[in-house]
Amino acid sequence: MAKPWGIDPHLTKERLLFLKKLVLEIRSDAVDEQQPQKGDGPFGLGSRVYERTGNQLWEKCRKGEIPWLTVQRENPLYYVLLIEGTPLRIFRGDHLRPRGRYLRSGLRELKKHQRDFAELENSFLPAELPDEEKRFWLMAVETDDDHRGIRVVIEQANLKGEIFNEWVIDDAAEEPPAPVTPINKPARKLPRPHVGSKQTKKRSGDESKE
């Protein structure tokens, strides 16, 4: 299974780790501020996390802190991330079951920025593919029962909901398997076996009975 940067060189591991760290921190802060006793619920939490994520990323981009990222807004309730022209849609939920609205918006953003993919050597967007088979990038934030983020997955999907090349964003070093070192020991010389007739000592009362 190909890594994201093996398909699109703009999606480097360092950039994905940066986005993962930020979205998890924003969600954690919002969960800490929840006041269920005053009526706060999952809907308000989700809206607050979504809005904060877009606003904080937009502000960082405006200040030039993330030169490789653009936050494109159509209205206060909708935004999409562009990593050097590559659209990326963030959603919360099971990465294997993205909702239909995320699939539709993913395809829409892909088609809008399709010209940016034409220059990629490893373009995964052949012009002859029908719309329902074109692949776009999604970032899924999976949560536990307390709505805290437990892992972030980047993947390709199409309008049919098929998932490709999913990768759990992890900062653990990917070490190659250790090489097997052959053990070269000098041959051990064994003594020559003694070959001769086997002598048996007859004991009294040991005669065979026929």
C-alpha positions as CSV (number, residue, x, y, z in Angstrom):
1,M,0.0,0.0,0.0
2,A,1.5,3.3,-1.1
3,K,2.2,6.1,1.4
4,P,0.5,9.5,0.7
5,W,3.8,11.1,-0.3
6,G,4.4,8.3,-2.8
7,I,1.2,9.2,-4.6
8,D,1.3,13.0,-4.2
9,P,4.7,14.5,-3.2
10,H,2.9,17.5,-1.6
11,L,1.5,15.2,1.2
12,T,4.7,14.8,3.1
13,K,4.9,13.0,6.5
14,E,5.9,16.2,8.3
15,R,3.0,18.1,7.0
16,L,0.5,15.4,7.9
17,L,1.9,15.1,11.4
18,F,1.6,18.9,11.8
19,L,-2.1,18.8,10.8
20,K,-2.8,15.8,13.0
21,K,-1.2,17.4,16.1
22,L,-3.2,20.6,15.5
23,V,-6.6,19.0,15.0
24,L,-6.2,16.8,18.0
25,E,-5.2,19.7,20.2
26,I,-8.2,21.7,19.1
27,R,-10.5,18.8,19.8
28,S,-9.0,18.1,23.2
29,D,-9.4,21.8,24.2
30,A,-13.0,21.8,23.1
31,V,-13.8,18.6,25.0
32,D,-12.3,20.0,28.1
33,E,-14.5,23.0,27.9
34,Q,-17.7,21.0,27.5
35,Q,-20.3,21.6,30.2
36,P,-22.9,18.9,29.9
37,Q,-24.6,20.1,33.0
38,K,-25.4,23.4,31.2
39,G,-26.7,21.6,28.1
40,D,-23.6,21.1,26.0
41,G,-23.9,18.1,23.7
42,P,-22.1,16.4,20.7
43,F,-23.7,18.6,18.1
44,G,-22.3,21.8,19.7
45,L,-19.0,20.2,20.3
46,G,-18.7,19.1,16.6
47,S,-19.6,22.6,15.4
48,R,-17.1,24.2,17.7
49,V,-14.3,21.9,16.7
50,Y,-15.0,22.4,13.0
51,E,-15.1,26.2,13.3
52,R,-12.0,26.4,15.5
53,T,-10.0,24.2,13.2
54,G,-10.8,26.3,10.1
55,N,-10.3,29.6,11.9
56,Q,-7.0,28.7,13.5
57,L,-5.6,27.2,10.3
58,W,-6.8,30.3,8.3
59,E,-5.1,32.6,10.8
60,K,-1.8,30.7,10.8
61,C,-1.9,30.8,7.0
62,R,-2.6,34.6,7.0
63,K,0.4,35.2,9.2
64,G,2.6,33.1,6.9
65,E,3.2,30.4,9.5
66,I,2.2,27.6,7.1
67,P,3.5,28.5,3.6
68,W,2.5,25.2,2.1
69,L,-1.2,25.4,3.2
70,T,-4.2,27.4,2.0
71,V,-7.5,27.5,3.7
72,Q,-10.2,28.2,1.1
73,R,-13.5,29.4,2.4
74,E,-16.8,29.8,0.7
75,N,-18.7,30.8,3.8
76,P,-18.1,30.6,7.6
77,L,-19.6,27.1,7.6
78,Y,-17.5,25.6,4.9
79,Y,-13.8,25.4,4.1
80,V,-11.3,23.1,2.5
81,L,-7.6,22.7,2.9
82,L,-5.2,22.9,0.0
83,I,-1.8,21.5,0.5
84,E,0.1,23.2,-2.4
85,G,-3.0,22.8,-4.5
86,T,-4.0,19.3,-3.3
87,P,-7.5,19.5,-1.7
88,L,-8.0,17.7,1.7
89,R,-11.2,17.4,3.5
90,I,-11.3,16.7,7.3
91,F,-14.1,14.9,8.9
92,R,-14.8,13.1,12.2
93,G,-15.8,9.5,12.1
94,D,-14.9,6.0,11.0
95,H,-12.3,6.3,8.2
96,L,-13.9,3.3,6.5
97,R,-17.4,4.9,6.4
98,P,-17.2,8.6,5.4
99,R,-20.6,10.2,5.1
100,G,-22.0,11.0,1.7
101,R,-21.6,14.8,2.1
102,Y,-17.9,14.4,2.6
103,L,-17.6,12.2,-0.5
104,R,-19.6,14.7,-2.6
105,S,-17.6,17.7,-1.4
106,G,-14.4,15.8,-1.8
107,L,-15.2,15.1,-5.5
108,R,-16.3,18.7,-6.0
109,E,-13.1,20.1,-4.6
110,L,-11.1,17.6,-6.6
111,K,-12.7,18.6,-9.9
112,K,-12.4,22.3,-9.0
113,H,-8.6,21.9,-8.6
114,Q,-8.1,19.2,-11.1
115,R,-5.7,21.2,-13.1
116,D,-3.2,21.1,-10.2
117,F,-2.9,17.3,-10.5
118,A,-2.1,17.4,-14.2
119,E,1.6,18.3,-13.5
120,L,2.2,15.4,-11.1
121,E,4.3,12.6,-12.4
122,N,2.3,10.0,-10.3
123,S,-1.1,11.5,-11.2
124,F,-3.8,9.3,-9.8
125,L,-6.5,11.2,-11.8
126,P,-6.7,9.8,-15.3
127,A,-9.0,11.9,-17.4
128,E,-10.9,8.9,-18.7
129,L,-12.1,7.9,-15.2
130,P,-15.8,8.6,-14.6
131,D,-16.6,10.9,-11.7
132,E,-17.7,8.2,-9.3
133,E,-14.3,6.5,-9.6
134,K,-12.1,9.6,-9.2
135,R,-10.1,9.5,-6.0
136,F,-9.7,12.4,-3.6
137,W,-8.1,12.9,-0.2
138,L,-9.8,12.7,3.1
139,M,-8.5,13.0,6.7
140,A,-10.6,11.1,9.3
141,V,-10.4,11.9,13.0
142,E,-11.6,8.9,14.9
143,T,-12.8,9.5,18.5
144,D,-13.6,7.5,21.6
145,D,-16.8,7.6,23.7
146,D,-15.7,10.9,25.3
147,H,-15.3,12.5,21.8
148,R,-11.5,12.7,22.2
149,G,-9.4,12.0,19.2
150,I,-7.7,8.6,19.3
151,R,-6.2,8.4,15.8
152,V,-6.1,10.3,12.5
153,V,-6.1,8.5,9.2
154,I,-5.4,10.0,5.7
155,E,-6.9,8.1,2.8
156,Q,-8.2,8.3,-0.8
157,A,-11.8,7.7,-1.4
158,N,-14.2,8.0,-4.3
159,L,-17.9,8.9,-4.7
160,K,-18.9,5.2,-4.3
161,G,-17.3,5.2,-0.8
162,E,-14.4,3.0,-1.7
163,I,-11.3,3.6,0.3
164,F,-7.7,3.4,-1.0
165,N,-4.2,3.8,0.4
166,E,-5.3,4.6,4.0
167,W,-2.4,5.5,6.3
168,V,-2.6,6.1,10.1
169,I,-0.7,9.3,10.7
170,D,2.0,8.3,13.2
171,D,5.3,9.8,14.2
172,A,6.9,6.5,15.0
173,A,10.0,5.9,13.0
174,E,9.6,3.4,10.3
175,E,12.7,1.2,10.6
176,P,13.7,-1.3,8.0
177,P,13.9,-4.9,9.1
178,A,17.3,-5.8,10.6
179,P,19.5,-7.7,8.2
180,V,20.2,-11.3,8.9
181,T,23.9,-11.8,9.7
182,P,25.2,-15.2,8.7
183,I,27.0,-17.1,11.4
184,N,30.3,-18.3,10.1
185,K,32.0,-20.7,12.6
186,P,34.9,-22.9,11.8
187,A,34.0,-26.5,11.1
188,R,34.3,-28.8,14.1
189,K,36.4,-31.9,13.6
190,L,34.8,-35.0,15.0
191,P,36.8,-38.2,15.9
192,R,36.6,-41.0,13.4
193,P,34.1,-43.6,14.5
194,H,35.5,-47.0,15.6
195,V,34.3,-49.8,13.4
196,G,34.7,-53.4,14.7
197,S,32.8,-56.6,15.7
198,K,30.5,-56.2,18.6
199,Q,31.3,-58.5,21.5
200,T,28.8,-59.6,24.0
201,K,29.4,-61.2,27.3
202,K,27.2,-64.2,28.0
203,R,25.7,-64.2,31.5
204,S,24.8,-67.4,33.3
205,G,21.2,-68.4,32.8
206,D,20.9,-66.3,29.7
207,E,20.7,-69.2,27.3
208,S,17.9,-68.9,24.8
209,K,15.1,-71.4,25.0
210,E,13.9,-73.0,21.8
